Amino acid sequence: MEDRKTLWLGIMCALGATALWAGNFIVARGFHHSLPPVTLAFWRWFFASAVLFPFALPHLIRERARVKEHLGYLCLTAFSGVTLFNTLVYVAGLATTALNLSLIAMVSPLFIVILAWLFQGEGMHGAKVVGTLMAFFGVLLLITGGSPGVLLKMRFNSGDLLMMVAALIFAFYSLLVRQKPQGLSMLTFLASTFFMGLAMLAPAYFWERGFSIAPLMPLASMGVVAYLGIFAALIAYALWNRAIMLIGPGRTAVCYYLLPLFSGVEAMIFLGEPIGWVHLVSAGFILSGVALSSRQPG
């Protein structure tokens, strides 16, 4: 049974990743119109890989035999977590509304909890089930602004289907992280998945560039893409992967429900957007749900 220190360290890593991904939404608000979706994804991972490379190179050289031994696993993890996930989110954002994207993204933690239970034997005790449902309800309350009728007015399209696929892929990636081979350091694992994922994304990037008349990389965009690459990709993924290794994908997933809450707080700080009663009540449900889900059985 895990000790309390491990539990809290895992929760803090998951919360740190979620907070950085929330900042991703704040920084990137309206930004997807500046660059095509695959181009945005490509440069995000390019910056992340470039920053990681000098630190990871000695580890990659030292563990090259391990990388070669588990090349199939690393390619699958890279393709799901790097090549596909964020690219599909950016493509979906061109065809659907922010409300639909937010709601469908919140299905991903449910996918992770269910898949971890089905395929990895992670416990589904009463506290985890109740906590997950409480957090999910809090997110619904927050996103709909306390008006359930908003859900009835939603219209679904191809972008929503892509976002649902992206949510399932992220759940699949999170389960793969738990299966990281022994003897493969986290730095080598991150570098391998980043570099392979970027390489697999490159053909789609060059194909998209062939149909685009936009500049290769507008100077005004470089700072934002650098932020997305370093903080929302490199650091956030490192924290998320660490959390999964410490407390498992199920508990880590429930912390993801705090993403819209973090987004609201950051929007208040940086964009001056107000916080009302819906935010406070939603925060109560989400935080209580995360706390319940983190409890050990009995």
N, C-alpha and C positions, 0 to 999 in steps of 0.2 A: 504494500500500500504506500502511495506516495506521501512524503512528508509535507507539512504545511508550507515550508519555505519553497519547495518545488512548485506547489500549487499556485502560490501567489506570484512567483516569478513568471510562470506560464501565463497567468491572467494578465500581468502587466505587459508582457510581450504582445499578447493578442490585442490589448487595448491600445498600445503604441502603434501597432500596424493599422488598426482601425482609424485612429485619429489622423494618421498620415494620409490614408485613403480619403478621409473626409476633406482634408485640406486639398487633395487632388481635385475634388468637385468644386471647391471654392475658386481655386486658381484657374481651372479649365472652363469655368462657366462662360459659355458663348465662344470658347476658343476653337471648338471643332470646325467652325466655319473658315478658319484661317488656313487650315491644312487639310488635305484629304485624309480619311480615317486610317488607311494603311500607312501612309507617310508619317502621321502623328505617332502611331504605334511603333514604327521602325525607329524613328529618332529618339523616342523615349527609351527604348531598350538599348540603342546605340550609346547614349550617354551613360546609362547604368553599367553597361559592359566596359566602357572606356575607363570609368572610375574604378571599377572592380579589378581590372586586368593586372595592374602592377602589384596589388596585394595578393592576388590569387595565383600568379604565375609560379612562384616557388612551390606552392602546394600542388598545383597541377602537374608539375614535373615530378615531384616526389611520389605522387599517387597515380601516375599515368597508367600503371598496370591495372589498378582498381577501376579507373575510368574505362579502360578498354574492356575489362571483364563485364562491366555492367552497362555497356554502351546502349543496349536496347532499352533498358529501364530509363536511362537518362534522356534518351531521345523522346520517349513517350511523355515523360514529365515535362520536358522542354516544350514539346509541341502543344500540350494542353495548357500549361500555365503561362507560357510566354508568347508563343506564336499565335494561338487562337483566342484566348480569353479576352484580353483587352482590345484586340483588333475587332472582335465581334461586338463588344460594347460600343466602340466608336462607330462602327457601321450601323448598328441598331439605332444610335442616337440621331442618325440622319433621317430615319423613317418613322420615329414614334416620339411621344411626348416625354418630358422629364418625369411626370407623375407615373407613367407606365414603367419607365426604366427603374425608378426607385422601388416600386411595388414588386416588380419581378425580381430585382436584385435581392430582395429580402427573402426570396424563396431558397436561395443558395444555402443558408444555414440549415434549413429544414432538410434539404438534400443531403448535406454533410452528416447530420445527426442520424438520419435513416440509413444511409449507405454504410456509415461506420458501425451501426448496429447489425446490419445484415451481413456485411462482408469481413468485418474485423472484430466482431464480438464485443464491441464497446457497450457497456451496460446502459440500459434504458430504464433506470429506477424512477419511481414516482416523482421525486423532486426535479429530476432533469426534464421529464415530460411536461410537468406543470410550469416549470421555469421557462422552457422553450416557448410554450403557448402564450405565457404572460408577456414575454419579450416581443413575440410576433404581434400580439394585440396592441402593445404599446406603439410599435412601429406603424401599424395600420392607422391608429388614432392620430399619430403625428403627421403622417403623409397626407391623410385626407382632411386634416384641419378640424377634426371632430365632427365631420359631416359624412356619415356613412353613405348618403345618397350619391356622393362623388363616385363611388365604385360602380353604381348602376349606370352612370353616364359614360363609363370608359368604353372606348372602341379599340379593338385589337387589330393589328396589321402585321406585315412581314417583319417589321422592326421588333415587335413584341416577341415573335417566335425566335428571332435571333438572340434576343436577350435571355429568353428561357433556356436556349441551348448554351449560352455563355454561363449562366448560373449553374447548370448541370456540369459543365466542363470544369468550373472552378471547384465544385464539390469533388469531382474525380481527381483533380490535381491535389487537393488537400489530403485525400486518402493515400495517394501515391507518396506524398512526403513522409507519411508515417512509416512507409516501407523502405526508407533510405537504407542502403546496405551498410553493414558494419564495416568500419575501417575507412569509410569515405567521409572526410571531414565536411562540416557544413559549408566552409568556404569553397572547397572543391566542388561540392554539390551545387552551390549557387552559381559559381562561374561556369560549370559545365552546362547547366540548364540555360543560363543567360546566353552564352555564346552559340549553343546549338539552336536555341529558339530564335535568335536573331538571324542566324544563317538560313533557317527554314522560312523566315519571314521575308528575306531579301528578294526572292523571285516575285512575290506578290507586290513588293514595293516598286521594283523596276517596271513591272507590268503597269501599275497604277501611274507611275511617272510618265509612261508613254502616252497616257491619255490626259495628262494635266498640263496646263499652261502656267500654273503657279510657280513662283520662284522656288529653287531647290530648298532653301531654308531662310525665310524672311528674318532679318536681324531682330525685329521686334518679338519674334517667336522663340528665339534661342534661349532666353532666360527662363521662360515658362516650361519649355520642353526639358531643359536641364533640371529644373525642379522636379518635374514628373519622373525623370529618369533616376535621379539620385535619391529623392525622398520617397515618392510614391511607388517606385519600383524597387530599387536596391535595398534601402533601409527597411521599408515596409515588408517586403518579401522575406528578408532575413529574420525580422521579428516574428512574422506569421509562421514561418517554418520552425523557428525555435519553439514557439508556443505549442505547435502540434507535437513536437518531439517530447515536450515536458508534460503536457496534460491531455494529449490526445485530440483528434479532430473534432469530436463532439462538443467538448467544453470550449475549445477555441472558437468554434463556429458561432456559439451563442453570443460571444462578445461582439461579433460582427453586427449584431442588432443595434449596437450603440452608434453605428455609422451616421444615421440621420440626425441623431442627437448631437454628436460632435459637429456635424455640418451646421446645425442650427446655432450652436454656440460660436463657432468660428465666423459664421455669417454675421452674427450680432457684433463681434469684435471688429472684423475687418470691413464689413459692408454696411454696418449700421442697421441691419434688419432687426425688427423688434421680436421679443420673446413673450408669448402670451400664456394663458392658462393651459392651453392644449399641450404646449411644450413641457410644462411642469408636470402635468398628470401623466403624459407619455413617459417622461423621464422616470417617474415613480414605478410604472409598470415594467419598463425595460431594465432598470437597475435591479429591481426585485427579482425579475426573471433571471438575470445573469447570476445573481447571488444564489438563487435556489438551484440553478443548473450546476453550479460549481460545488455544491455540497456533495460529500461522499455518502454512499448508501448507508443508512442506519445512523 
